[in-house]
Amino acid sequence: MLEQAKRRADLGALIVEKGALLINPPMLLAANPFFDLAGEELGRRLLLTTGNNDVEYCLRPEFTLPIAKEFLLAKEKNQHGAAFGYLGPIFRQRAEGPVEFTQLGLEILGKADADAALEKVFDFAIKAIEIYDFKPKIRLGSVAIFEALLANVDIPDVWRPRIRHRFGQPEAMARLLERLADPHGTKAGAIPWKKDELILAISDQMLAASLSLTGSRSPEEIANRYFEKQELAASNVPEKTLKTLKQYLAVKGDALAMLNLVEKSAFDYGLDISAPIKRLITHVKLLQQKHNIKDIEFDASFSPRLDYYTGIVFQMIITGNVAASGGEYDRLLQRLGSDKPLNASGCSIWIDRLEEEKAK
């Protein structure tokens, strides 16, 4: 117990070292923002209660959203950006085991230098894990590279948001690309589109945009209209485009080797996506040189399922388990009401997992 207490004290000191304000949002929070912004996957795991005012509340399921809201409420004070750290319990339902977890994290919001902020986040996560005597394996992804690729390939505009919505969901993406390759369902083994799946996706997008599901057009009505257009839209997706997307999403392996491969392939295809590739390569080299991390993987299909992530995303893995995750999520602050684009990056670290592995 003394050793555990010392490590947690060291984690608190690490927050101070990064110049972050230690913050502790309320345990009980309004549930609607989590449903609207974090989607159904997190929504199913909330621990809910209803107040006497009929407002639905939840026990705090994560720190990022309440911290971002507090940052915007004090926007005059934070006009040059701010950094926040936390160390405390969160609550999420799962199939078995405890619903309370201890989480450590750092959020850097509104800073002008996005690269410096992300490097500070990487440094924070690595040092926190090293307090438990582990050297992590790092899995990297890039929302920016995929979005740049999607913007450059030849494809009807109607399909770009639909394909983007499935990024980070390999099985759903594979079904969609298979269907686009065979819109009439003539290929053996083609997977048909499921209407309920489409309605769920539309509902998620409407909630993310703060639109009513019972307004002028319901998700089911939108889905029905979509099915009327799907055959025409799907028939216009070039085979070369589908091949390019599938090849890119299959890229996985040593980060520098894979990123150089992607950059060369993009050049050969005449696709202008070099800027986000070069940026990620720079961060990979920093991780190798500054932090002596050798096991760094780039997985082109990897992304959190939250569509407010915008740039580089990552997981840090020890003994096969995710110990930390995070990345850049610039769209979140605008979704919460910011009147201008703001850089945002951060990470969450699963202290319980580190302590469990250390105890083995």
Residue pairs with C-beta under 8 A, 6 or more apart in sequence:
4 355
7 131
7 132
7 355
8 87
8 351
10 131
11 87
11 104
11 128
11 131
11 351
12 22
12 87
14 85
14 124
14 127
14 128
14 131
15 22
15 85
15 86
15 87
15 104
15 106
16 22
16 85
18 83
18 85
18 106
18 120
18 123
18 124
19 83
20 83
20 84
20 85
20 106
20 108
21 82
21 83
21 84
21 85
22 84
22 85
22 86
22 87
23 67
23 70
23 84
23 85
23 86
24 86
24 88
25 60
25 63
25 66
25 67
25 70
25 86
26 60
26 66
27 59
27 60
27 89
28 49
28 57
28 58
28 59
28 60
29 57
29 58
29 59
29 60
29 66
30 55
30 56
30 57
30 58
31 46
31 48
31 56
31 57
31 58
32 56
33 65
33 69
33 336
34 42
34 43
34 46
34 58
34 61
34 65
35 43
35 207
36 207
36 208
36 210
37 65
37 208
37 306
37 308
37 332
37 335
37 336
38 61
38 62
38 65
38 306
39 204
39 207
39 208
39 305
39 306
40 200
40 203
40 204
41 305
42 61
42 62
42 92
44 93
45 61
45 92
45 93
45 94
46 58
46 59
46 61
46 92
46 93
47 58
47 59
47 61
47 91
47 92
47 93
47 99
48 56
48 57
48 58
49 56
49 57
49 58
50 56
50 57
51 57
58 91
59 91
60 66
60 89
60 90
60 91
61 90
61 91
61 92
62 90
62 103
62 348
63 86
63 88
63 90
63 103
63 105
63 107
63 348
64 105
64 107
64 329
64 332
64 346
64 348
65 332
67 84
67 86
67 107
67 109
68 107
68 109
68 332
68 333
68 336
68 344
69 336
71 78
71 82
71 84
71 107
71 109
71 110
71 333
72 333
72 336
72 337
72 338
75 338
78 109
78 110
79 110
80 110
80 111
80 112
81 108
81 109
81 110
81 111
81 112
81 342
81 343
82 108
82 109
82 110
83 106
83 107
83 108
83 109
83 111
83 120
84 106
84 107
84 109
85 104
85 105
85 106
85 107
86 103
86 104
86 105
86 107
87 102
87 103
87 104
87 105
87 351
88 102
88 103
89 100
89 101
89 102
89 103
90 100
90 101
90 102
90 103
91 99
91 100
91 101
92 99
92 101
93 99
101 350
101 351
101 352
102 350
102 351
102 352
103 348
103 349
103 350
103 351
104 128
104 348
104 349
104 351
105 326
105 346
105 347
105 348
105 349
106 120
106 121
106 124
106 125
106 346
106 347
107 344
107 345
107 346
108 117
108 120
108 121
108 343
108 344
108 345
108 346
109 333
109 342
109 343
109 344
109 346
110 333
110 342
110 343
110 344
111 117
111 343
112 343
113 343
114 311
114 328
114 330
114 343
114 345
115 279
115 282
115 283
117 343
117 345
118 283
118 311
118 312
118 327
118 328
118 345
119 283
119 286
121 326
121 345
121 346
121 347
122 283
122 286
122 287
122 291
122 314
123 290
123 291
124 347
125 136
125 316
125 324
125 326
125 347
125 349
126 136
126 291
126 293
126 316
128 324
128 349
129 135
129 136
129 316
129 318
129 323
129 324
129 349
129 354
132 354
132 355
132 357
132 358
133 358
134 318
134 319
134 323
134 354
134 357
134 358
135 293
136 293
136 316
136 317
136 318
136 323
136 324
137 295
137 296
137 297
137 316
137 317
137 318
138 255
138 287
138 293
138 295
138 296
138 297
138 314
138 315
138 316
138 317
139 297
139 299
139 302
139 314
139 315
139 316
139 317
140 255
140 280
140 283
140 284
140 296
140 297
140 298
140 299
140 302
140 312
140 313
140 314
141 168
141 298
141 299
141 300
141 301
141 302
141 303
141 312
141 313
141 314
141 327
142 276
142 277
142 280
142 298
142 300
142 311
142 312
142 313
143 167
143 303
143 309
143 310
143 311
143 312
143 313
143 327
143 328
144 276
144 279
144 280
144 310
144 311
144 312
145 262
145 273
145 276
145 277
145 280
145 300
146 164
146 167
146 248
146 300
146 303
147 164
148 272
148 273
148 275
148 276
149 244
149 245
149 248
149 266
149 271
149 273
150 160
150 163
150 164
150 245
151 160
152 271
152 272
152 273
153 241
153 244
153 245
153 271
154 238
154 240
154 241
155 163
155 237
155 238
155 241
156 233
156 236
156 237
158 229
158 233
159 180
159 233
159 237
161 205
162 176
162 201
163 173
163 176
163 177
163 245
164 307
165 201
165 204
165 205
165 307
166 172
166 173
166 176
166 201
167 173
167 301
167 303
168 301
168 302
168 303
168 304
168 305
169 305
170 249
170 301
172 197
173 249
173 301
175 191
175 193
177 242
177 245
177 246
178 190
178 191
179 190
179 191
179 192
179 193
179 234
180 234
180 237
180 242
181 187
181 237
181 239
181 242
182 190
183 230
183 231
183 234
183 235
184 231
185 192
193 230
195 223
195 227
198 223
198 226
198 227
199 219
199 220
199 223
200 219
202 219
202 222
202 223
202 226
203 213
203 219
206 212
206 213
206 219
207 213
208 307
208 335
213 219
244 269
244 271
247 265
248 262
248 265
248 300
249 300
249 301
250 300
250 301
251 258
251 261
251 262
251 298
251 299
251 300
252 258
252 297
252 298
252 299
252 300
252 301
253 297
253 298
254 296
254 297
254 298
255 280
255 284
255 296
255 297
255 298
256 281
256 284
256 285
256 296
258 298
258 300
259 277
259 280
259 281
259 284
259 298
260 281
262 273
262 277
262 300
263 273
263 274
263 277
263 278
266 272
266 273
266 274
266 277
267 274
276 311
279 311
279 312
280 298
280 312
283 312
284 296
284 298
287 293
287 296
288 294
288 296
302 313
302 315
303 309
303 313
304 313
304 325
304 327
306 329
307 331
308 329
308 330
308 331
308 332
308 335
309 327
309 328
309 329
309 331
310 328
310 329
310 330
310 331
311 327
311 328
311 330
311 345
312 327
312 328
313 325
313 326
313 327
313 328
314 324
314 325
314 326
314 327
314 347
315 322
315 324
315 325
316 322
316 323
316 324
316 325
317 323
318 353
318 354
318 357
319 357
321 353
321 357
322 350
322 353
323 349
323 350
323 353
323 354
323 357
324 347
324 348
324 349
324 350
325 347
325 348
326 345
326 346
326 347
326 348
327 345
327 346
327 347
328 343
328 344
328 345
329 344
329 345
329 346
330 341
330 342
330 343
330 344
332 344
333 342
333 344
334 340
334 341
334 342
